[in-house]
Amino acid sequence: MSDTIWFRTGEATVFSSDGQGTDAMPEILIGSVKGPAGNAFANLMGQTAGHTRMFAIRACNQQVKPATIMVPKVTIKSTEYVNLFGGPVQSAVADAVLDSVIEGVIPADQANDLCIIAMLWIAPECATNPDLDRKDLYRTNYEAMKLAISRAMSNSPSIDELIANRHKIVHEMYDPETGESQW
């Protein structure tokens, strides 16, 4: 059996097709169900108004392993939003988790002993967009979740990379030199 994975974090951003607003930005925690990640996972099992949490499932009766709980980053205010969160986004996250096990990124021999907390973003305007490309919403969330898992499992970026890029890379939504958004 592999070494115990106690607490690994990862994040990724995958941008949408032009004009869709279906960018995906998961922030995840992966760790043993017997450690702090498992404790946090269990504490998220309750519901709070506007923040529906759900397991990542591929289909009814097909919950993925490691157990993955999806937590919205924004307040859910409509059935349309719930349908996106529990439809293409849930499907994408579940597929990304399972594919990460199949590809060996997550050790299969630990699949029942790990859990994943995935904080997920869906732009609120997606819920009211009649022309929303649900396939693109699936694509961005699938790609971003796989990348976030890969980064968590490989401890990426490394501290050396972060230090080397400290003055080369700025946050896309705020440049401390200019005080402006990069978008």
C-alpha positions in Angstrom: 0.0 0.0 0.0 1.1 3.5 -0.7 2.1 6.1 1.9 -0.9 7.8 3.6 -2.0 11.0 1.9 -3.0 13.3 4.7 -3.6 16.7 3.2 -3.0 17.8 -0.4 -4.4 20.9 -2.1 -4.7 21.9 -5.7 -6.4 24.4 -7.9 -6.8 25.1 -11.6 -8.5 27.5 -14.0 -9.8 26.5 -17.4 -11.3 29.2 -19.5 -14.5 28.8 -21.5 -15.1 29.1 -25.2 -15.6 32.7 -26.3 -18.6 34.4 -24.7 -19.8 31.4 -22.7 -18.8 32.4 -19.2 -18.3 28.7 -18.3 -14.9 29.2 -16.8 -14.0 26.5 -14.2 -12.0 27.2 -11.1 -12.0 24.2 -8.7 -10.1 24.4 -5.4 -9.7 21.0 -3.9 -8.5 19.2 -0.8 -7.5 15.5 -1.0 -6.7 13.5 2.1 -7.2 10.5 4.3 -10.7 9.9 5.7 -8.9 9.3 9.0 -7.3 12.7 9.1 -8.1 16.4 8.9 -9.4 16.1 5.3 -11.9 13.4 6.5 -12.9 15.5 9.4 -13.6 18.5 7.2 -15.5 16.3 4.7 -17.7 15.0 7.5 -18.4 18.5 8.7 -19.6 19.5 5.3 -22.3 16.8 5.2 -24.9 19.2 6.5 -26.8 21.6 4.3 -27.0 25.4 4.7 -29.4 27.6 2.8 -28.1 28.5 -0.6 -25.1 26.2 -0.4 -26.3 22.8 -1.5 -23.5 20.2 -1.2 -23.6 17.0 -3.1 -21.5 13.9 -3.8 -19.9 13.6 -7.2 -21.7 10.8 -8.9 -21.4 9.5 -12.5 -25.1 8.4 -12.5 -27.6 7.3 -10.0 -26.1 4.6 -7.8 -22.6 5.4 -9.2 -20.8 7.5 -6.6 -17.1 7.9 -7.4 -14.2 6.9 -5.2 -12.5 8.6 -3.6 -15.7 10.0 -2.1 -16.0 13.6 -3.4 -18.2 16.3 -2.0 -18.9 19.3 -4.2 -19.3 22.7 -2.5 -20.5 25.7 -4.4 -18.4 28.9 -4.1 -21.4 31.1 -4.7 -24.9 31.1 -3.1 -27.3 29.0 -5.1 -30.4 31.0 -5.8 -32.3 29.1 -8.4 -33.4 25.7 -9.6 -31.6 26.4 -12.9 -28.3 26.9 -11.0 -28.9 23.6 -9.1 -29.5 21.9 -12.4 -26.1 23.0 -13.7 -24.3 22.1 -10.5 -26.0 18.7 -10.3 -25.9 18.1 -14.0 -22.9 18.9 -16.2 -20.7 20.1 -13.4 -21.4 17.0 -11.2 -20.8 14.7 -14.2 -17.6 16.4 -15.1 -16.2 16.3 -11.5 -17.1 12.6 -11.1 -15.6 11.7 -14.5 -12.4 13.6 -13.7 -12.0 11.9 -10.3 -12.6 8.4 -11.7 -10.3 9.1 -14.7 -7.6 10.3 -12.2 -7.8 6.9 -10.5 -7.8 5.0 -13.8 -4.7 6.9 -14.9 -2.9 6.3 -11.6 -2.8 10.0 -10.5 -4.8 8.9 -7.4 -3.6 5.5 -6.1 -6.4 3.0 -6.7 -5.4 1.1 -3.6 -6.3 4.2 -1.6 -9.6 5.1 -3.3 -11.7 4.0 -0.4 -9.4 5.6 2.2 -9.3 9.1 0.6 -11.8 11.9 0.2 -11.9 15.0 -1.9 -13.5 18.3 -1.1 -14.1 20.3 -4.3 -15.1 24.0 -4.0 -16.6 24.8 -7.4 -17.5 28.0 -9.3 -20.3 28.5 -11.8 -20.8 32.0 -12.9 -24.3 33.0 -11.7 -25.3 34.3 -15.1 -24.9 30.8 -16.5 -28.2 29.9 -14.8 -30.1 32.5 -16.8 -28.4 32.1 -20.1 -30.7 30.3 -22.5 -27.8 29.8 -25.0 -25.5 28.3 -22.4 -23.2 25.6 -23.9 -23.6 22.8 -21.4 -21.0 20.8 -23.2 -18.5 23.6 -22.6 -19.5 23.8 -19.0 -18.7 20.0 -18.7 -15.4 20.4 -20.6 -14.1 23.3 -18.5 -15.0 21.6 -15.2 -13.6 18.2 -16.3 -10.3 19.7 -17.5 -9.9 21.9 -14.5 -10.8 19.2 -12.0 -8.3 16.8 -13.5 -5.6 19.5 -13.5 -6.4 20.4 -9.8 -6.2 16.7 -8.8 -2.9 16.3 -10.7 -1.5 19.4 -9.0 -2.6 18.3 -5.6 -1.1 14.9 -6.0 2.2 16.2 -7.3 2.4 19.1 -4.8 2.5 21.6 -7.7 3.5 24.3 -8.0 6.6 23.6 -5.9 7.8 26.2 -3.4 10.8 26.7 -5.7 8.5 27.5 -8.7 6.5 29.9 -6.5 9.6 31.7 -5.3 11.1 31.9 -8.9 7.9 33.4 -10.2 7.2 35.8 -7.3 7.8 38.9 -9.3 7.1 37.5 -12.7 3.4 36.5 -12.4 0.6 38.6 -11.1 -3.0 37.7 -10.2 -5.3 38.0 -13.2 -7.8 40.0 -11.3 -5.4 42.4 -9.6 -2.0 43.8 -10.5 -0.4 45.3 -7.4 1.8 47.6 -9.6 -1.1 49.3 -11.3 -4.0 48.5 -9.0 -5.9 47.3 -12.1 -7.5 44.1 -13.2 -5.7 42.2 -15.9 -9.1 41.4 -17.6 
